[in-house]
Amino acid sequence: MVVLSEEQASEWPIPVTPLPPEGAHATEQQRAQRAQDSSQRPKVHPDHVLYADRWLMVVNKPAGIYCEDVLLESAVCKHAAIYSQERDASGTEKQASASTVRAAHRLDRDTSGAMVLVLHADASAPLTQMFTEGSVEKVC
C-alpha cells in the first residue's frame, strides 16, 4: 500500500465515487458465477407476461437474469410469435420471428421488475425515445 504525504495527496484529485467496500469483489464474483450457471438462473414463464399486443410486450423480469436472456426465453418467443405481426412490402401480414423482439430499456441483472419489449419495428424508435427522455412513469 502506498502512503502519500499531505503535500503529495493534495496534488491528486479527490475521487468522485467512494472505493468499494471490503469484500465487494468477492460478492460480485459469486453473482457472476451464479449467472453463468444456467441451471440456477431464474426462468421467464408464460405467467410472467403482464401485457402483450401487436406492438409491445411487458414482462415481469425476475432478478438474476440478464435483459438479453429475457429476449431468448421460450415464453417470450412464443408470445412474440402470437402477438407480433408486421406487413411485408406487398401489404400482407406476416408473423414476426422471435428475433425481431427488442428491449425498449434495460434492467440490471439483479433487478426485478416490468420490462418493456418491442414487437413491431414501427414502435421501436418511439418507445426507446420515451425511455431515454424519461417520459415513462413507473406505476405501482
Buried (B, 14 or more C-beta within 10 A) or exposed (E): EEEEEEEEEEEEEEEEEEEEEEEEEEEEEEEEEEBEEEEEBBEBEEEBBEEBEBBBBBBBBBEBBBBEBBBEBEBBBEBBBBBBEBEEEEEEEEEBEBEBBBBBBEBEBEBBEBBBBBBBEEBBEEBBEBBEEEEEEEEE
